[in-house]
C-alpha cells in the first residue's frame, strides 16, 4: 500500500474574507485578494463571508445579491464590480445591484426576485452570526489558520501576514 502524496490530495488552505459590499475599505482590500489569488491559485480557497454593517443601508441587500451571483456562477466578478462602484450603491441601492448583474450577463430579473423573496437571507444571517462569534467587528477581516486579522482598523501589512500564514500551512501540508 503506497503512502505517496498523490494518495492524499491536498486540500486548499481556506481564507475567509469577512466583507461588506458597501465598505470602501473592502474595495481597497480587493487588490490584496487579487494578489493572493494570483500567487496561490487553487491552493487557497477564498471564501466571501458576509458582515453587513448597520451604518450602510444597502449592505444587507448587497450581500444577498452576491449570493445570487455565486449561485449564477459569477460571484467574485460580481463582488468586484459592486465594490468598484460603491458610490453608485450608496446612491442607487438595489437598482445598482440589479444593473451590475445585468452588466455581467447574469439573469437580472432573477436578482430582483431574489432580493424580493429573500432566498439568501439565511446565508447572510449565518455568516454575520459566525463573524460575531469569532470577534469580527469590522470589514474587511480575514480568518486563516484559526487567526483573525482585522483589516477594518488597518490593512497595513495584512497581505504579508496572510501570505506568511498561508505559506506555513501549505508547507505543513506538503504543498
C-alpha positions in Angstrom: 0.0 0.0 0.0 1.5 3.3 -1.1 1.5 6.4 1.0 2.6 8.9 -1.6 1.3 12.5 -1.6 -0.8 11.5 -4.7 -2.8 9.2 -2.4 -3.7 12.2 -0.2 -4.9 15.1 -2.4 -4.0 18.3 -0.6 -6.9 20.4 0.5 -6.6 24.1 -0.2 -5.9 26.5 2.6 -9.1 28.3 3.4 -9.1 32.1 3.7 -12.4 33.5 4.9 -12.8 37.2 4.0 -15.4 38.9 6.1 -16.6 41.6 3.8 -19.3 44.2 3.3 -20.1 45.3 -0.2 -20.8 48.9 0.7 -17.4 49.3 2.5 -14.7 51.4 0.9 -12.0 49.5 2.9 -13.2 46.3 1.3 -12.8 47.8 -2.1 -9.2 48.6 -1.2 -8.7 45.1 0.0 -9.6 43.7 -3.4 -6.0 44.4 -4.5 -4.8 42.0 -1.8 -7.4 39.4 -2.8 -6.3 39.6 -6.4 -2.7 39.3 -5.4 -3.4 36.3 -3.2 -5.4 34.6 -6.0 -2.5 35.2 -8.4 0.1 33.9 -6.0 -1.6 30.8 -4.8 -4.2 29.9 -7.4 -6.3 26.9 -6.3 -4.0 26.1 -3.4 -6.0 28.7 -1.4 -9.8 28.8 -1.3 -11.0 32.4 -0.9 -14.4 32.4 0.7 -16.5 35.5 0.8 -18.2 35.8 4.2 -20.9 38.5 4.7 -20.8 41.0 7.5 -23.2 43.8 6.6 -22.8 46.8 8.8 -25.8 48.8 10.0 -24.3 52.1 9.0 -24.6 51.1 5.3 -28.2 50.8 4.5 -27.7 48.7 1.2 -25.1 46.3 2.6 -27.6 43.6 3.6 -29.2 43.6 0.1 -25.8 43.6 -1.5 -24.8 40.5 0.5 -27.9 38.7 -0.7 -27.2 39.8 -4.3 -23.6 38.5 -4.0 -25.0 35.1 -3.0 -27.3 35.1 -6.1 -24.2 36.0 -8.2 -22.3 33.0 -6.8 -25.4 30.8 -7.5 -25.3 32.0 -11.1 -21.6 31.3 -11.4 -20.0 34.8 -11.3 -19.7 35.5 -7.6 -16.2 37.1 -7.5 -16.6 39.2 -10.7 -19.9 40.5 -9.2 -18.4 41.3 -5.8 -15.5 43.2 -7.6 -17.9 45.1 -9.8 -20.2 46.1 -6.9 -17.2 47.2 -4.8 -15.7 49.1 -7.7 -18.9 51.3 -7.8 -19.6 51.6 -4.1 -20.6 55.2 -4.6 -23.3 54.1 -7.0 -24.5 51.5 -4.4 -24.7 54.3 -1.9 -26.8 56.4 -4.3 -28.9 53.9 -6.2 -29.3 50.9 -3.8 -30.9 47.8 -5.2 -31.2 49.2 -8.7 -27.4 49.3 -8.9 -27.2 45.7 -7.7 -29.5 44.5 -10.4 -27.9 46.7 -13.1 -24.5 45.4 -12.2 -25.8 41.8 -12.6 -27.2 42.7 -16.0 -23.9 44.3 -17.0 -22.1 41.0 -16.2 -24.6 39.0 -18.3 -26.3 37.5 -15.3 -30.1 37.0 -15.0 -31.0 40.4 -13.6 -34.7 39.5 -13.2 -33.6 36.6 -11.0 -31.6 39.0 -8.9 -34.6 41.3 -8.5 -36.7 38.3 -7.5 -34.0 37.0 -5.1 -33.9 40.4 -3.3 -37.7 40.4 -3.0 -38.2 36.8 -1.8 -35.2 36.8 0.5 -33.9 33.4 -0.6 -30.4 34.2 0.6 -31.2 35.9 3.9 -30.3 32.8 6.0 -26.8 32.6 4.5 -26.1 36.2 5.2 -27.5 35.9 8.7 -25.5 32.8 9.4 -22.3 34.5 8.2 -22.9 37.5 10.3 -23.6 35.4 13.4 -20.5 33.4 12.9 -18.5 36.5 12.3 -19.7 38.0 15.6 -18.9 34.7 17.4 -15.3 34.9 16.0 -14.9 38.5 17.1 -15.4 40.2 13.8 -16.3 43.8 14.4 -15.5 45.5 11.1 -14.6 44.8 7.5 -12.5 43.6 5.9 -11.5 40.9 8.4 -9.6 37.8 7.4 -9.6 34.4 9.1 -6.9 31.9 8.2 -5.4 29.0 10.1 -7.5 30.0 13.1 -6.1 33.5 13.2 -8.3 36.6 12.8 -6.7 39.6 11.1 -8.7 42.8 11.4 -8.5 44.9 8.2 -11.2 47.2 9.5 -8.7 49.0 11.7 -5.8 49.0 9.3 -4.9 47.0 6.2 -1.2 47.7 6.6 0.8 44.5 6.4 -2.2 42.3 6.3 -1.5 40.7 2.9 2.1 39.9 4.1 0.7 38.3 7.3 -1.9 36.3 5.3 0.9 35.1 2.9 3.1 34.2 5.9 0.3 32.1 7.5 -0.6 30.5 4.1 3.0 29.6 3.4 3.3 27.9 6.8 0.0 26.0 6.3 1.0 24.9 2.8 4.4 23.8 4.0 2.9 21.8 6.8 0.5 20.1 4.3 3.4 19.3 1.9 2.1 21.6 -0.9 
